[in-house]
Amino acid sequence: MRTLGYIVVGKKLTNIEGFVEQVHSIEEADSTKPILIVGWENAKQFEGYNILDRKLSNGVFWTFSRAENRYEFEKDLKKFYEYVIENITKHVIYKYIDIYKLKYNKLKELYRIFISKDRKYIYISNNMMYAVLNGDIIGVSFPMLEYCGIPREKVIKRIKENRSDGIIYDSNKDVIKLGRFLGNKKYAIPYFI
């Protein structure tokens, strides 16, 4: 999974969602992504610290450690996950490719994108295939491909032959867990994998 946020913590935490990475100092985190600082002592070191306000600056939050206040830690961790998801989903652009309307040269270009040597994951859910290309989620319908004479099995075989691609199905246990976590924002699943 992609790293979409960071948790700054001294001792590694268990049961943390895969889309956030744990680091030991704020310098190790990407400052363009949301950051949660764990521990009261760690939070006091930052300018703008206020025990009543858990927001240190734009995109940087703090919470008590589990040992300091388990209830507040769990509550703030859940809020942080929601913030990370909201931060991503409001910027995700989904594009459905209607191959029936594509000209032949654009269809070949789409084909080259899907089988390119660039590392990408292709998410297959029911009758749809999704990939993240240039920051956008591209969706292609298998029934539409079959209507145009391109069998689903042939497409999947070509993707599997490309060693730089990975296929993730909606039956994957991590995808199921992520889908429950995202709720009605499941359209963003390809962006998280």
Secondary structure as UniProt FT lines:
FT   STRAND          5..8
FT   TURN            18..19
FT   STRAND          20..23
FT   HELIX           26..28
FT   TURN            31..32
FT   STRAND          35..38
FT   HELIX           40..44
FT   TURN            47..48
FT   TURN            51..52
FT   STRAND          55..57
FT   TURN            58..59
FT   STRAND          60..63
FT   TURN            66..68
FT   HELIX           70..89
FT   TURN            90..91
FT   STRAND          93..97
FT   HELIX           99..101
FT   HELIX           104..114
FT   STRAND          120..125
FT   TURN            126..127
FT   STRAND          128..133
FT   TURN            134..135
FT   STRAND          136..141
FT   HELIX           142..147
FT   TURN            148..149
FT   HELIX           152..161
FT   TURN            163..164
FT   STRAND          165..169
FT   TURN            170..171
FT   HELIX           173..182
FT   HELIX           183..188
FT   HELIX           189..192
//
